[in-house]
Amino acid sequence: MERARSPKATGDRATTSGRATAKKKPAKKRIRSAPKEDVSGLSKAELYKKAAAANVSGRSHMTRDDLVKALSSA
Protein backbone atom coordinates (compact mmCIF):
# COMPACT_ATOMS: atom_id res chain seq x y z
CA MET A 1 0.00 0.00 0.00
CA GLU A 2 2.81 2.39 0.84
CA ARG A 3 4.33 2.07 -2.63
CA ALA A 4 1.01 2.65 -4.36
CA ARG A 5 0.70 6.20 -3.06
CA SER A 6 2.14 8.95 -5.18
CA PRO A 7 5.18 10.88 -3.96
CA LYS A 8 3.07 14.04 -3.86
CA ALA A 9 0.76 12.59 -1.26
CA THR A 10 3.58 11.61 1.11
CA GLY A 11 5.83 14.58 0.46
CA ASP A 12 8.71 12.22 -0.39
CA ARG A 13 10.75 12.39 -3.52
CA ALA A 14 10.17 9.90 -6.28
CA THR A 15 12.89 7.29 -6.71
CA THR A 16 13.83 5.00 -9.53
CA SER A 17 12.41 1.57 -9.08
CA GLY A 18 15.43 -0.63 -9.61
CA ARG A 19 16.25 0.77 -13.06
CA ALA A 20 19.75 1.92 -13.78
CA THR A 21 20.09 5.58 -14.45
CA ALA A 22 19.88 6.49 -18.11
CA LYS A 23 23.14 6.95 -19.94
CA LYS A 24 23.72 10.38 -21.39
CA LYS A 25 23.92 10.67 -25.15
CA PRO A 26 27.11 12.19 -26.52
CA ALA A 27 26.85 15.85 -27.42
CA LYS A 28 26.17 16.66 -31.05
CA LYS A 29 29.08 18.11 -32.93
CA ARG A 30 28.61 21.47 -34.55
CA ILE A 31 28.87 21.59 -38.27
CA ARG A 32 30.81 24.60 -39.40
CA SER A 33 29.52 26.48 -42.37
CA ALA A 34 31.65 26.69 -45.46
CA PRO A 35 33.91 29.71 -45.60
CA LYS A 36 32.42 32.68 -47.42
CA GLU A 37 33.39 32.97 -51.06
CA ASP A 38 35.39 36.07 -51.97
CA VAL A 39 33.06 37.87 -54.37
CA SER A 40 34.99 41.13 -54.57
CA GLY A 41 36.74 40.11 -57.80
CA LEU A 42 33.57 39.28 -59.73
CA SER A 43 31.94 41.46 -62.36
CA LYS A 44 28.59 43.11 -61.70
CA ALA A 45 26.85 40.60 -64.01
CA GLU A 46 28.36 37.67 -62.10
CA LEU A 47 27.43 39.29 -58.80
CA TYR A 48 23.87 39.81 -60.03
CA LYS A 49 23.58 36.11 -60.98
CA LYS A 50 24.83 35.07 -57.53
CA ALA A 51 22.44 37.54 -55.86
CA ALA A 52 19.55 36.10 -57.88
CA ALA A 53 20.52 32.58 -56.80
CA ALA A 54 20.74 33.76 -53.17
CA ASN A 55 17.34 35.49 -53.52
CA VAL A 56 18.69 38.91 -52.49
CA SER A 57 15.82 41.39 -52.62
CA GLY A 58 16.30 44.76 -54.34
CA ARG A 59 19.26 43.51 -56.34
CA SER A 60 18.19 45.25 -59.57
CA HIS A 61 18.70 48.67 -57.93
CA MET A 62 22.03 47.83 -56.26
CA THR A 63 25.44 49.01 -57.34
CA ARG A 64 28.32 46.58 -57.68
CA ASP A 65 29.54 47.51 -54.20
CA ASP A 66 26.06 46.99 -52.76
CA LEU A 67 25.92 43.53 -54.34
CA VAL A 68 29.31 42.64 -52.84
CA LYS A 69 28.12 43.72 -49.38
CA ALA A 70 24.81 41.85 -49.73
CA LEU A 71 26.50 38.64 -50.85
CA SER A 72 29.18 38.90 -48.18
CA SER A 73 26.61 39.09 -45.41
CA ALA A 74 24.24 36.47 -46.85
JOZI-V890828 format. One record per residue. N is the residue number from 1. RES is the residue in one small letter. D_CENTER is the distance of its C-alpha to the mean C-alpha in whole Angstrom. Layout:
N;RES;D_CENTER + N;RES;D_CENTER
//
This chain:
1;m;50 + 2;e;48 + 3;r;45 + 4;a;45 + 5;r;44 + 6;s;41 + 7;p;40 + 8;k;39 + 9;a;43 + 10;t;44 + 11;g;42 + 12;d;41 + 13;r;37 + 14;a;36 + 15;t;36 + 16;t;35 + 17;s;38 + 18;g;39 + 19;r;35 + 20;a;34 + 21;t;30 + 22;a;27 + 23;k;26 + 24;k;22 + 25;k;20 + 26;p;19 + 27;a;15 + 28;k;12 + 29;k;12 + 30;r;9 + 31;i;9 + 32;r;10 + 33;s;10 + 34;a;14 + 35;p;16 + 36;k;17 + 37;e;20 + 38;d;23 + 39;v;24 + 40;s;27 + 41;g;30 + 42;l;29 + 43;s;32 + 44;k;31 + 45;a;31 + 46;e;29 + 47;l;26 + 48;y;27 + 49;k;26 + 50;k;23 + 51;a;22 + 52;a;23 + 53;a;21 + 54;a;18 + 55;n;20 + 56;v;20 + 57;s;22 + 58;g;26 + 59;r;26 + 60;s;30 + 61;h;31 + 62;m;29 + 63;t;31 + 64;r;30 + 65;d;29 + 66;d;27 + 67;l;25 + 68;v;24 + 69;k;23 + 70;a;21 + 71;l;19 + 72;s;19 + 73;s;16 + 74;a;15
//
